[in-house]
Amino acid sequence: MNTGIIIQARRSSTRLKDKIIMKLPTTSNISMLGRVIMRSKMACDNVILATSDLAEDDLTAEEAIKHGAKVYRGSLDDVLMRYIKSAEKYNIQRIVRITADCPCLDAEVIKKAIDLHETSGVDYVSNVEKRTYPHGLDTEVVTLDALKKTDKEVKDIKVREHVTWHIRKSDNFSKLDLLEESGNDYSKIRITVDTNEDYALINLIYYMLGDNFNYKDIVELFSKNNWLEALNNNVYQKYVYKNEKEEIDEALKLLKLNGMEKAYKILERAR
């Protein structure tokens, strides 16, 4: 089964526009997208950027080619179809899904996910459904057949934008979780980039650790410098909810996180 890493990226991020082409660290000439591609290529030679066909993503495609990735361009919103067409164009049956806002991803974690997928024969392997790795090492491995099955079962564009959400929530697919090997839970460490706070933290990580680090180095860095976690621990992770109850439960968490006790009590009583 031919394996390839497909990185989804676009410049039109709603919270931090152009984050993928921002320099990382700021004193370097390498973009965040460049870092993601370079780290991905340490795990697999076959790396593809799946971006939109809008003119604003011409620069995104150029940046990917500059760092040795292949490129597929398609729908801005239908990211599921972007993945399917990317895999078909480059003859990939086993897809490793990576997002361009995770510039600290770990090649060894990616390799472990690929190995687990290969030896188990399941449709889908990930470390995102049951998190024990830091948030930002997100790695998903899925068959092209499973994505095509999703294409037939799901028409809601908001769900298709999140590519694997239906697979994660449906009982129609075989799945396995990739768990942190030591049995520890490092999911509270947030090293993905959605906001300026996230970007500042990732810059600090690169300044403090250099270019050649893995997630264990980050875990050790956070254990020695507890203040790092405070830089972005109030950032909310956007998500697609299965039903109204799930969304309200998450809203309650968000209200409590921001100290909005009165609103929290009103919503809690109303549900």
C-alpha positions as CSV (number, residue, x, y, z in Angstrom):
1,M,0.0,0.0,0.0
2,N,1.6,3.3,-1.1
3,T,1.9,5.7,1.7
4,G,2.1,9.5,1.5
5,I,1.8,12.5,3.9
6,I,-0.8,15.0,2.8
7,I,-0.6,18.4,4.5
8,Q,-3.7,20.6,4.3
9,A,-3.0,24.3,4.3
10,R,-4.6,27.6,3.2
11,R,-3.8,31.2,3.9
12,S,-7.3,32.2,4.8
13,S,-7.2,31.1,8.5
14,T,-10.0,32.9,10.4
15,R,-8.1,33.5,13.6
16,L,-4.5,34.1,12.5
17,K,-4.5,34.9,8.7
18,D,-1.3,33.9,6.8
19,K,0.1,32.0,9.8
20,I,1.4,29.2,7.5
21,I,3.8,31.6,5.8
22,M,4.9,33.4,9.0
23,K,8.6,32.8,9.7
24,L,9.5,30.3,12.4
25,P,11.4,31.4,14.3
26,T,10.9,35.0,13.4
27,T,14.7,35.5,12.8
28,S,14.8,32.7,10.2
29,N,14.0,32.5,6.5
30,I,11.8,29.4,6.9
31,S,8.0,29.6,7.1
32,M,5.8,27.6,9.4
33,L,4.7,25.6,6.4
34,G,8.3,25.0,5.5
35,R,9.0,23.6,9.0
36,V,6.0,21.2,8.7
37,I,7.2,19.9,5.4
38,M,10.8,19.5,6.5
39,R,9.6,17.6,9.6
40,S,7.2,15.5,7.6
41,K,9.9,14.5,5.1
42,M,11.9,13.0,8.0
43,A,9.1,10.4,8.3
44,C,8.2,9.9,4.7
45,D,9.7,11.0,1.4
46,N,6.3,11.3,-0.2
47,V,4.9,14.6,1.0
48,I,2.0,16.5,-0.7
49,L,0.5,19.9,0.0
50,A,-3.3,20.0,-0.5
51,T,-4.3,23.6,-0.8
52,S,-7.0,25.7,-2.4
53,D,-7.2,26.8,-6.0
54,L,-7.7,30.4,-5.0
55,A,-5.2,33.0,-6.2
56,E,-4.2,33.8,-2.6
57,D,-2.8,30.3,-2.3
58,D,-0.4,30.6,-5.2
59,L,2.1,31.6,-2.5
60,T,1.2,28.6,-0.4
61,A,1.9,26.3,-3.4
62,E,5.2,28.1,-4.2
63,E,6.3,27.7,-0.6
64,A,5.5,24.0,-0.6
65,I,7.5,23.4,-3.8
66,K,10.4,25.4,-2.4
67,H,10.6,22.9,0.4
68,G,10.3,19.8,-1.8
69,A,6.6,18.9,-1.5
70,K,4.3,18.0,-4.3
71,V,1.1,20.0,-4.7
72,Y,-2.5,19.5,-5.4
73,R,-5.0,22.4,-5.6
74,G,-8.8,22.1,-5.2
75,S,-11.8,23.3,-3.3
76,L,-11.3,25.7,-0.5
77,D,-14.1,24.3,1.6
78,D,-14.4,20.7,0.6
79,V,-11.2,19.5,2.2
80,L,-12.3,15.9,2.1
81,M,-12.4,16.0,-1.7
82,R,-9.1,17.8,-1.7
83,Y,-7.6,14.8,0.1
84,I,-9.2,12.2,-2.1
85,K,-8.1,14.0,-5.3
86,S,-4.6,14.5,-3.9
87,A,-4.3,10.8,-3.1
88,E,-5.6,9.8,-6.5
89,K,-3.3,12.2,-8.3
90,Y,-0.2,10.8,-6.6
91,N,-1.3,7.2,-6.3
92,I,-1.5,7.0,-2.5
93,Q,-3.6,4.4,-0.8
94,R,-2.5,5.0,2.8
95,I,-2.8,8.7,3.7
96,V,-1.1,10.4,6.7
97,R,-3.1,13.5,7.4
98,I,-1.2,16.5,8.8
99,T,-2.2,20.1,9.2
100,A,0.1,23.0,8.5
101,D,-0.4,24.6,11.9
102,C,1.6,21.9,13.8
103,P,5.3,22.9,13.3
104,C,6.5,20.7,16.2
105,L,5.2,17.4,14.8
106,D,7.5,14.4,15.5
107,A,8.7,12.1,12.7
108,E,8.9,9.2,15.1
109,V,5.3,9.6,16.1
110,I,4.3,9.7,12.5
111,K,6.3,6.5,11.8
112,K,4.6,4.7,14.8
113,A,1.2,5.7,13.5
114,I,2.0,4.3,10.0
115,D,3.4,1.1,11.5
116,L,0.3,0.6,13.6
117,H,-2.0,1.2,10.7
118,E,0.0,-1.3,8.5
119,T,0.2,-4.1,11.1
120,S,-3.4,-3.8,12.3
121,G,-5.1,-3.5,8.9
122,V,-7.7,-1.0,10.3
123,D,-9.3,1.8,8.4
124,Y,-8.0,4.6,10.7
125,V,-5.3,5.2,13.3
126,S,-4.8,8.5,15.2
127,N,-3.5,10.1,18.3
128,V,-6.2,12.8,18.3
129,E,-9.4,10.9,19.4
130,K,-7.8,9.7,22.7
131,R,-5.1,12.3,23.4
132,T,-2.0,11.4,25.3
133,Y,0.5,13.2,23.1
134,P,0.9,17.0,23.2
135,H,-1.8,18.9,21.3
136,G,0.0,19.7,18.1
137,L,1.6,16.3,17.3
138,D,-1.7,15.4,15.6
139,T,-1.2,12.5,13.3
140,E,-3.9,10.5,11.5
141,V,-3.5,7.6,9.1
142,V,-6.4,6.6,7.0
143,T,-7.0,4.5,3.8
144,L,-8.2,6.2,0.6
145,D,-11.1,3.7,0.6
146,A,-12.2,5.0,4.0
147,L,-12.2,8.6,2.7
148,K,-14.2,7.6,-0.4
149,K,-16.7,5.8,1.8
150,T,-17.0,9.1,3.8
151,D,-17.5,11.0,0.6
152,K,-20.6,8.8,-0.1
153,E,-22.0,9.0,3.5
154,V,-21.4,12.7,4.3
155,K,-22.7,15.7,2.3
156,D,-22.5,18.4,5.0
157,I,-19.7,20.7,3.9
158,K,-18.9,21.6,7.5
159,V,-18.2,18.0,8.3
160,R,-16.3,17.4,5.0
161,E,-14.1,20.4,6.0
162,H,-12.8,18.3,8.9
163,V,-12.0,15.3,6.7
164,T,-11.9,12.5,9.3
165,W,-14.5,13.7,11.8
166,H,-17.2,11.3,10.4
167,I,-14.8,8.3,10.6
168,R,-13.9,9.2,14.2
169,K,-17.6,9.3,15.2
170,S,-19.0,6.5,13.1
171,D,-19.2,2.8,13.9
172,N,-18.8,2.0,10.2
173,F,-15.0,2.1,10.3
174,S,-12.3,0.1,12.2
175,K,-10.1,2.3,14.3
176,L,-7.2,2.3,16.7
177,D,-5.7,4.9,19.0
178,L,-2.0,5.6,19.0
179,L,-1.1,6.3,22.7
180,E,2.0,7.8,24.2
181,E,4.4,4.9,24.8
182,S,5.3,5.7,28.4
183,G,1.6,5.7,29.5
184,N,1.8,9.4,30.5
185,D,-0.7,12.0,29.4
186,Y,0.8,15.1,27.9
187,S,-2.4,16.4,26.2
188,K,-2.4,19.6,28.2
189,I,0.7,20.8,26.4
190,R,-0.6,22.9,23.4
191,I,2.0,23.3,20.6
192,T,-0.3,24.0,17.6
193,V,-0.8,27.5,16.2
194,D,-4.2,29.2,16.0
195,T,-3.5,32.5,17.7
196,N,-0.7,35.0,18.3
197,E,-0.3,33.5,21.8
198,D,0.4,30.1,20.2
199,Y,2.8,31.6,17.7
200,A,4.7,33.3,20.5
201,L,5.0,30.1,22.4
202,I,6.2,28.1,19.3
203,N,8.9,30.8,18.7
204,L,10.1,30.3,22.2
205,I,10.3,26.6,21.7
206,Y,12.4,27.0,18.6
207,Y,14.6,29.6,20.3
208,M,15.2,27.4,23.3
209,L,15.5,24.0,21.6
210,G,16.9,24.9,18.1
211,D,15.6,23.2,15.0
212,N,16.4,19.5,15.9
213,F,14.0,18.5,18.7
214,N,11.4,15.9,19.3
215,Y,8.3,15.9,21.5
216,K,10.1,14.4,24.5
217,D,12.4,17.5,24.4
218,I,9.3,19.7,24.5
219,V,7.9,17.7,27.4
220,E,11.1,18.1,29.3
221,L,11.2,21.8,28.5
222,F,7.7,22.3,29.8
223,S,8.5,20.4,33.0
224,K,11.4,22.6,33.7
225,N,9.6,25.8,32.7
226,N,6.1,25.6,34.0
227,W,5.3,29.2,33.0
228,L,5.4,28.2,29.3
229,E,2.0,26.5,29.6
230,A,0.5,29.7,30.8
231,L,1.2,31.5,27.5
232,N,-1.6,29.8,25.6
233,N,-3.6,27.8,28.1
234,N,-6.7,30.0,27.6
235,V,-6.9,29.4,23.8
236,Y,-10.0,27.6,22.8
237,Q,-9.7,24.8,20.2
238,K,-12.4,24.9,17.5
239,Y,-14.3,21.7,16.9
240,V,-17.3,20.1,15.1
241,Y,-20.0,18.9,17.4
242,K,-22.1,15.8,17.0
243,N,-25.2,17.2,18.5
244,E,-26.6,20.1,20.6
245,K,-25.7,18.5,23.9
246,E,-22.0,18.1,22.9
247,E,-21.9,21.8,21.9
248,I,-23.6,23.0,25.1
249,D,-21.3,20.9,27.2
250,E,-18.3,22.5,25.5
251,A,-19.8,26.0,25.8
252,L,-20.1,25.5,29.6
253,K,-16.4,24.6,29.7
254,L,-15.5,27.7,27.8
255,L,-17.6,30.0,30.0
256,K,-16.0,28.5,33.1
257,L,-12.6,28.8,31.6
258,N,-13.1,32.5,31.1
259,G,-14.6,33.1,34.6
260,M,-18.1,33.9,33.2
261,E,-19.9,32.4,36.2
262,K,-23.2,34.1,35.7
263,A,-23.6,33.1,32.1
264,Y,-22.4,29.6,33.1
265,K,-25.2,29.2,35.7
266,I,-27.8,30.5,33.3
267,L,-26.9,28.1,30.5
268,E,-26.5,25.2,33.0
269,R,-30.0,25.8,34.3
270,A,-31.5,26.1,30.8
271,R,-30.2,22.9,29.4
